Amino acid sequence: MAKAKAKAKLKIRLIRSATGSPPKVRKVVEGLGLRKIDQTVERPDDDAIWGMIRKVPHLVEVSR
């Protein structure tokens, strides 16, 4: 069998706290797996993750 291509990864870093934000924004940050400021997580580069990032661009920093 042929090997599947490795999906690109995004590095997402929380740069501002979600405290004081509406509950939906806090849930999006939690859904990305971010809990503490300066925490970085790797997520697949897909449309669902980009949709979450677009909801909280003021709180996160994204790199490839």
trRosetta pair geometry for C-beta under 8 A, 3 or more apart (Angstrom, degrees):
i j d omega theta_ij theta_ji phi_ij phi_ji
7 44 5.0 4 124 -143 139 105
7 45 6.5 -170 163 38 92 81
7 46 7.5 -17 -173 -51 136 99
8 44 7.4 99 78 -163 54 61
8 45 3.9 -18 91 21 101 137
8 64 6.7 -21 176 -157 117 106
9 42 4.8 2 180 -172 127 108
9 43 6.9 141 -158 71 75 28
9 44 6.4 -60 -107 -105 60 37
9 45 6.4 -146 -101 -27 7 91
9 64 7.6 131 85 -162 54 59
10 42 6.9 153 75 -153 44 56
10 43 5.3 -24 60 65 97 82
10 44 7.4 27 12 114 90 13
10 45 5.1 122 -38 -84 97 79
10 49 6.4 168 36 133 140 143
10 53 7.9 -79 149 -61 158 146
10 62 5.8 -21 -175 -160 115 101
10 63 7.4 145 -164 76 66 35
10 64 6.2 -47 -111 -105 61 57
11 40 5.6 1 -176 -173 97 114
11 41 7.6 162 -152 80 53 34
11 42 5.7 -29 -96 -96 64 72
11 62 7.2 144 78 -158 55 49
11 63 4.8 -17 60 66 106 87
11 64 7.2 177 15 -102 85 6
12 32 5.9 -91 112 177 153 128
12 34 6.9 -97 118 -59 108 122
12 40 6.9 155 78 -152 41 61
12 41 5.5 -20 61 61 93 83
12 42 7.7 156 16 -98 78 22
12 43 6.0 6 0 12 123 115
12 49 7.9 -138 -46 -179 141 114
12 53 6.9 -129 -116 -97 126 109
12 60 5.4 -11 -171 -171 94 130
12 61 7.5 151 -157 75 48 46
12 62 5.6 -12 -103 -103 72 76
13 38 6.7 -9 -173 -148 106 35
13 39 7.0 172 -145 85 63 38
13 40 4.5 -24 -93 -95 87 84
13 60 6.5 143 73 -159 44 73
13 61 4.7 -19 61 59 100 96
13 62 7.8 -170 21 -75 73 32
13 63 7.8 18 -3 9 109 99
14 17 7.8 61 162 -91 115 37
14 18 7.9 -66 -151 -28 123 95
14 29 6.8 71 -110 -157 120 112
14 34 4.2 135 -51 -175 124 135
14 35 7.8 -153 2 47 160 24
14 36 6.9 154 67 93 137 34
14 37 5.5 -116 111 -119 103 40
14 38 6.8 -58 73 -3 79 19
14 39 5.4 19 27 50 112 83
14 59 6.4 -19 -146 155 75 91
14 60 5.9 -44 -100 -101 46 76
15 37 7.0 51 -157 -154 17 86
15 38 7.5 65 -106 -75 48 52
15 59 6.7 169 53 174 73 39
15 60 6.4 137 11 -127 89 20
15 61 5.0 69 -34 -19 129 106
16 37 7.1 8 -125 -117 10 107
16 58 6.7 -40 45 138 144 73
16 59 4.7 -109 63 -128 95 63
17 20 7.6 71 108 22 102 96
17 37 5.9 -51 -67 -65 78 112
17 59 7.7 -94 76 -140 12 107
18 21 4.6 -68 -171 27 70 133
18 25 5.9 -172 -152 124 107 97
18 26 4.7 137 144 -104 131 71
18 29 4.5 -135 -58 13 150 161
18 56 7.6 -30 -100 -138 109 134
18 59 6.0 35 -78 -138 80 153
21 25 3.9 -89 153 84 126 135
21 26 5.6 156 81 -51 106 81
21 29 7.9 96 66 -11 152 133
21 59 7.5 -23 -66 -68 155 141
22 25 5.0 95 60 6 76 103
22 26 7.3 -145 98 -4 40 89
23 26 5.5 -57 -148 38 37 112
23 27 6.3 38 155 -22 69 104
24 27 5.7 -54 -150 34 32 112
24 28 6.6 34 152 -22 64 102
24 55 7.7 -105 137 -178 100 134
25 28 5.7 -51 -152 31 34 112
25 29 6.6 33 151 -17 65 103
25 55 6.7 -167 -115 147 69 103
25 56 5.9 125 -156 -92 89 103
25 59 7.5 128 175 -16 112 149
26 29 5.8 -53 -150 36 34 111
26 30 6.3 33 151 -16 66 108
27 30 5.6 -55 -146 41 32 112
27 31 6.1 39 152 -25 65 107
28 31 5.4 -52 -146 35 30 116
28 32 6.7 32 153 -20 62 101
28 52 5.2 172 -165 -156 99 88
28 55 4.8 -120 -137 94 168 137
28 56 5.4 175 105 -28 129 124
29 32 5.9 -54 -155 32 32 111
29 34 5.1 -76 179 69 82 111
29 56 5.9 142 -69 -122 84 170
29 59 6.3 -61 -92 121 121 150
29 60 7.7 -179 -115 -55 87 112
30 33 7.7 53 176 -71 36 18
30 34 7.2 -106 -90 59 26 64
30 35 7.5 55 -115 -86 68 70
31 52 6.1 -132 95 -132 119 141
32 41 6.5 155 150 59 83 141
32 43 6.8 -77 -155 -49 78 150
32 49 7.5 96 -118 -145 89 84
32 52 5.7 166 -70 138 100 139
32 53 7.7 96 -100 -74 136 68
32 56 7.8 -111 -16 51 143 142
32 60 7.3 -52 128 -89 172 151
33 41 4.5 125 89 -120 119 167
33 43 7.4 166 23 -70 125 110
34 39 5.5 156 -144 82 75 117
34 41 6.2 -124 -71 -2 75 125
34 60 7.3 -145 -43 -98 167 111
35 39 6.0 35 51 13 67 168
36 39 4.5 102 64 -34 79 119
43 49 4.8 160 131 -127 131 145
44 49 6.4 172 75 -18 64 144
45 49 7.0 -104 -127 63 25 136
45 50 7.8 46 -165 -49 60 103
45 64 7.2 25 -85 -125 136 96
46 49 5.5 92 59 13 70 101
46 50 7.2 -137 103 -3 35 94
47 50 5.6 -58 -144 41 34 111
47 51 6.3 41 156 -26 67 103
48 51 5.7 -51 -153 29 30 114
48 52 6.9 28 150 -15 61 102
49 52 5.7 -53 -155 35 36 111
49 53 6.4 37 148 -20 67 105
50 53 5.4 -50 -144 36 37 114
50 54 6.3 42 154 -24 66 103
51 54 5.8 -52 -150 32 30 113
51 55 7.1 34 150 -22 60 101
52 55 5.8 -53 -160 27 37 114
52 56 7.1 -14 159 19 67 105
53 56 6.7 -87 -152 57 32 78
53 57 6.5 62 158 -82 72 73
53 60 6.2 -103 -137 77 81 140
53 62 5.9 28 -147 -63 143 141
54 57 6.4 -2 -137 -44 33 105
56 59 4.4 -43 173 40 103 114
56 60 5.6 68 113 -1 102 108
57 60 6.7 -80 -132 53 30 84
